[in-house]
Amino acid sequence: MNGTYALILGQVASKLLTFGLNQALISSVDPPTLGLATFLEFITNSILFFSREAVRLSTQRTSSSGVSAEQSVINFGYVPVILSIPLSCLALLWNWPSRTFQEEFLPLPASTLSLVILAVSLALELSIEPLYELNQYHMNLGNKAQFESLGILCRGVVTVLLLKWKPLNSSLLAFMCGQLAYSFVQFIGYLKVNVPPGVSGLARRLPNGGWLDKQIVQVWKALFVQMIFKQVLTEGDKLVINHFFPLSTQAVYAVMSNYGSILARLVFSPIEESSRVWFTKVMAMTSDKSDQRRVISALKSIEDVCVGYLHFTVLLLMAGIPNAAYVLRLVLRGAAAKWDGTDLFTSFGNYVWYLALLAFNGIFEALFTSVATTKELKYYSYFMTSSCLVFFLVSKLAIEHWHLELSGLILANAVNMLMRIIWCSYHLHNTFVRRFGIHIDKIRVLAYIAKCALLFIVGNGVQKYINGTTTTTTFRQFFNSGVICGISLLVQISWEYPRIRSYVKRKKE
C-alpha cells in the first residue's frame, strides 16, 4: 500500500510541477512554437503508447512467480522496442505530407536536429522498457513515482533554461532537449533496478523453449486491438485539432487543456477512483434483491456524491463562464499580450462547459464499470466506437460548415461527453431496477436539477445586471462576481443543511 500512496502522491506532484513549469513556458514562448512542440509531443506519445501500453497491461496478468516468470516479463519488454520501429516509420509517413510538417516544421533551421533528438529520446525510453516491466512486476510503484516526478522536473527546468539562453536561437530545440532530459532521467533511473540472480537483462529462451509466455501473448493481442480504439477515443480531440487547425490554435488548445487537466486530475480523478473502488466492493458483496438494504445505503452515498457534483458544477459555471478570461490574463501576466491575436480568451469560457460535463462523465462511468456485466461492457465498447464517429462528424460540421473554429471542437467534445453520461446513467438505472428492484424517482431527480439550473440562471442574470456585461474585464466586476457566487454557495448550503448534518452524524458513528 505504501507504493500505491507514493504513486498517487507522485502523480499529484507531477501535475503540480507540470502546471508550474508550463506557466514559465507559456510566458517564454510564442503560440506557434508551443503548438509545434505540442504536435511533436503528440506524435511521440502515440508511438510510445501503441508500442508499450498493451505490453504493460498484459504483463500484469503474469500469475506465476520465480526466475522463469521474471525472465518472461523481461523478454516481453523487448516487444515495444521491436514494435516502435515500424510504428515510427508509419507515424513519419502519415505526418510527412501534412501542412504542419511541410510548412511549419521542415523550413525551420533546427528541424533535422530536432528529429534526431526526438529519435534519441524515444530510443532511451524504449531501451529500458524490459527493466520497467520487471519493476512493475515486483510492484515497486515508489520507483515509478520517483523517476517520473524527477523526469518531469528536469524536462521543465531544461526547457525553461534553454528558452532563456540567448545563444540558442531555436525555441523548438529547447523543447526537444527538455524531452531528452526526461528520457535520460528515466534511462538512468531504471538502470538502477536490480535484476534478480539467474535472470538476464537481455532476452533469452524460457525453460519451455520459447521466448514469450503463450498465455500472455494472447492477452497482449487482444489488448493491442483495444488500445487502438482507446487511443482514438481518448486522443480524438488532438487528432481533430492537428488536422483542422494551424499551430497557433493548437497552442491555444494546449494551454486550455493544461489548466483544465489540473482541475480534472486534482479534484475529479480522486473522487472517481475512490468511488469506483468502493462501489465495486459493495456490489461484489451483493447478489440479489435480498441485499437490497446494502444497495440502498450505497445509493444514498452515490446520491450525496452526485448532489455535491451538481452544486460544484453550478458554482463552476457561474464563476467560470464570466471570469475565465479575466483570471487567465492574471495568471499569464506579461505573457497575455502574446495570446491576444488568438482566440484563447474567447474560447476559455466555453471550455468551462466541457469541464462540467467531464466531471459528471467521470463519476457515471466509474459507477457503470463497477456494476456492468461482461456483456454490457462489450456493448459499451460498441457504443464508444459510435460516439467516436459522432464526435468526428460533429467536429467536421462545427469547424468546416458552421465555422465555430475552436468552439466547434469544444462543442463536439461536449456532445461526446453528454452521450456517454446518458448511456451510463440509463444502464445504471436499469441495473438497480432489474437486479435489486430499486426504483429511482426520476421526477424528483429532474426537479432537483431544475432547481439548481434556476439558481445558475438567476446568479448569472444578477451578475450581468450588476456588472453590465457577461464577461469580466475589471477587478470590481470580478469582486462583484465573487460576492454573488458566495451568496449562491450560502443558498446551496442552506438547501443541503439536513444532508450535511446527516453525513457528519454518519461519519461520527
Secondary structure, 3 states (H helix, E strand, C coil): CHHHHHHHHHHHHHHHHHHHHHHHHHHHCCHHHHHHHHHHHHHHHHHHHHHHHHHHHHHCCCCCCCHHHHHHHHHHCCHHHHHHHHHHHHHHHHHCCCHHHHHHHCCCCCHHHHHHHHHHHHHHHHHCHHHHHHHHHCCCHHHHHHHHHHHHHHHHHHHHHHHHCCCCCCHHHHHHHHHHHHHHHHHHHHHCCCCCCCCCCCCCCCCCCCCCCHHHHHHHHHHHHHHHHHHHHHCHHHHHHHHHCCHHHHHHHHHHHHHHHHHHHHHHHHHHHHHHHHHHHHHHCCCCHHHHHHHHHHHHHHHHHHHHHHHHHHHHHHHHHHHHHHHHHHHHHHHHHHHCCCCHHHHHHHHHHHHHHHHHHHHHHHHHHHHCCHHHHHHHHHHHHHHHHHHHHHHHHHHHHCCCCHHHHHHHHHHHHHHHHHHHHHHHHHHHHHHHCCCCCHHHHHHHHHHHHHHHHHHHHHHHHHHCCCCCCCHHHHHHHHHHHHHHHHHHHHHCHHHHHHHHHHHHC
